[in-house]
């Protein structure tokens, strides 16, 4: 797939999340703005996944996995089966779930009608995705937990000499959390080079700009000091994303620091004080975003 096609998928991801946010008067829209290109590259070019013949409609939630529950369908079924040569994906900031679902739809893995069941009782398409939600491997819950679980998977794959890699998407605000740095110490100690971490560095979190909540800079230098190979790129540049994913990182994890814009493609968002979860104050504001949606549909 060429760069133009990947960019079109990224634009469609952004547009689909905006459409959903308008229809439901709320959604994690800024996350789609900042990470659309990252998701599009992962699911079209970067990760080694099993191809799908047609999009799947997810089953309703049918209970947690157990020896008695034989009908349990894991979320990774929509990404790829657990085969030794295939890659696995961990979404650490699970509030990005809507963006992940939009990605699965735009890459032909998830039926677009499935969003009608988003965050509904009995549905597996949860707002905060869990291990049974499409595209999810584990319940990452509180921020920072996703990397810890991914590191354990990477170590297991190393012991079993599996060729498949572990890809992790993180948000920059997660680097305020202690267990994240413990995970980097662990990766350094065990020389894990089968794990690649992409950071959506959009400089925003729930309570406002990251730098005003708790400064994490100089993040690149910190990551290097914890034993990682670090590449800093423009997270909206398809060429840079694809090139960075191929950088060699022997005996250490690769971190791709993706500098992104939480308002990319939707400049109207710059008027808002906080960008974590977008709601519309009134019908007039909603009309402005409807106009933006029409513009995106014509691009």
Long-range contacts (C-beta under 8 A, 24 or more apart in sequence): 1-44, 1-45, 3-238, 3-239, 3-242, 5-44, 6-37, 6-40, 6-41, 6-44, 6-45, 6-238, 7-37, 7-40, 7-238, 9-40, 9-44, 9-103, 9-106, 9-107, 10-36, 10-37, 10-39, 10-40, 10-238, 11-36, 11-265, 11-296, 11-299, 12-102, 12-106, 13-39, 13-40, 13-99, 13-102, 13-103, 13-106, 14-264, 14-265, 14-266, 14-296, 15-293, 15-296, 15-297, 16-102, 16-105, 16-106, 17-98, 17-99, 17-102, 18-266, 18-289, 18-292, 18-293, 18-296, 19-293, 20-98, 20-102, 20-115, 20-118, 21-278, 21-289, 22-280, 22-286, 22-289, 22-290, 22-293, 24-118, 25-279, 25-280, 25-286, 26-277, 26-278, 26-279, 26-280, 27-98, 27-277, 27-278, 28-95, 28-96, 28-97, 28-98, 28-99, 28-276, 28-277, 28-278, 29-266, 29-269, 29-278, 30-202, 30-204, 30-262, 30-263, 30-269, 30-275, 30-276, 30-278, 31-93, 31-95, 31-96, 31-98, 31-99, 31-171, 31-200, 31-202, 31-262, 32-98, 32-99, 32-102, 33-261, 33-262, 33-263, 33-264, 33-265, 33-266, 33-269, 34-200, 34-202, 34-235, 34-260, 34-261, 34-262, 34-264, 35-96, 35-99, 35-169, 35-200, 35-202, 35-235, 35-260, 36-99, 36-264, 36-265, 37-235, 37-236, 37-237, 37-238, 37-241, 38-169, 38-198, 38-200, 38-235, 38-241, 38-258, 38-260, 39-99, 39-100, 39-103, 39-169, 40-103, 40-106, 40-107, 40-238, 41-238, 41-241, 41-242, 41-245, 42-89, 42-103, 42-167, 42-169, 42-198, 43-103, 43-104, 43-107, 43-109, 44-107, 45-242, 46-167, 46-241, 46-242, 46-245, 47-80, 47-87, 47-89, 47-165, 47-167, 48-85, 48-86, 48-87, 48-164, 48-165, 49-79, 49-80, 49-86, 49-87, 50-80, 50-81, 50-83, 50-86, 52-108, 52-109, 54-108, 55-105, 55-108, 55-109, 55-110, 55-111, 55-112, 56-109, 56-110, 56-111, 57-111, 57-113, 57-114, 58-110, 58-111, 58-114, 58-117, 58-123, 58-124, 58-125, 58-134, 59-124, 60-117, 60-122, 60-123, 60-124, 61-122, 61-123, 61-124, 61-132, 62-132, 64-132, 65-131, 72-132, 73-124, 73-132, 74-131, 74-132, 74-137, 75-124, 75-129, 75-130, 75-131, 75-132, 75-133, 75-134, 75-135, 75-136, 75-137, 76-135, 76-136, 76-137, 77-134, 78-104, 78-109, 78-110, 78-134, 78-135, 79-104, 79-109, 79-135, 79-137, 83-164, 84-157, 84-160, 84-162, 84-163, 84-164, 85-162, 85-163, 85-164, 86-164, 87-164, 87-165, 87-166, 87-167, 88-137, 88-153, 88-164, 88-165, 88-166, 88-167, 89-135, 89-137, 89-166, 89-167, 89-168, 89-169, 90-137, 90-138, 90-140, 90-146, 90-147, 90-149, 90-150, 90-153, 90-166, 90-167, 90-168, 90-169, 91-129, 91-135, 91-136, 91-140, 91-146, 91-169, 92-140, 92-143, 92-144, 92-145, 92-146, 92-147, 92-150, 92-168, 92-169, 92-170, 92-171, 92-174, 93-140, 93-143, 93-146, 93-169, 93-170, 93-171, 93-173, 93-174, 93-200, 94-128, 94-129, 94-130, 94-136, 94-139, 94-140, 94-141, 94-146, 95-127, 95-128, 95-276, 95-277, 96-169, 96-171, 96-200, 97-125, 97-126, 97-127, 97-128, 97-129, 97-133, 97-136, 98-127, 100-129, 100-134, 100-135, 100-136, 101-125, 101-134, 101-135, 103-135, 104-134, 104-135, 109-134, 109-135, 110-134, 110-135, 143-171, 143-173, 143-174, 143-177, 144-174, 144-177, 144-178, 144-179, 144-180, 145-179, 146-170, 147-174, 147-179, 147-180, 147-183, 147-197, 148-179, 148-180, 148-182, 148-183, 150-183, 150-195, 151-183, 151-186, 151-187, 151-192, 151-195, 154-187, 154-192, 154-194, 154-195, 155-186, 155-190, 155-192, 157-194, 158-190, 158-192, 158-194, 162-194, 164-194, 165-194, 165-195, 165-196, 166-194, 166-195, 166-196, 167-195, 167-196, 167-198, 168-195, 168-196, 168-197, 168-198, 169-197, 169-198, 169-200, 170-197, 170-198, 170-199, 170-200, 171-199, 171-200, 171-202, 171-205, 172-199, 172-200, 172-201, 172-202, 172-203, 172-205, 172-210, 172-216, 172-219, 173-204, 173-205, 173-206, 173-210, 173-213, 173-216, 175-199, 175-216, 175-219, 175-222, 176-210, 176-213, 176-214, 176-216, 181-226, 184-223, 184-226, 184-227, 184-228, 184-253, 185-226, 185-227, 187-227, 187-228, 187-252, 187-253, 188-226, 188-227, 188-228, 188-252, 188-253, 191-251, 191-252, 192-252, 192-253, 193-249, 193-250, 193-251, 193-252, 193-253, 193-254, 195-253, 195-254, 196-245, 196-249, 196-253, 196-254, 196-255, 196-256, 197-228, 197-253, 197-254, 197-255, 197-256, 198-255, 198-256, 198-258, 199-255, 199-256, 199-257, 199-258, 200-235, 200-258, 200-260, 201-235, 201-257, 201-258, 201-259, 201-260, 202-260, 202-261, 202-262, 203-262, 204-262, 204-274, 204-275, 204-276, 205-276, 206-274, 206-276, 206-277, 207-274, 207-276, 208-273, 208-274, 219-257, 220-257, 223-255, 223-257, 227-252, 227-253, 228-252, 228-253, 228-254, 228-255, 229-253, 229-254, 229-255, 230-254, 230-255, 230-257, 231-255, 231-256, 231-257, 232-257, 232-259, 233-257, 233-258, 233-259, 234-258, 234-259, 235-259, 235-260, 236-260, 236-261, 236-264, 265-296, 266-292, 268-292
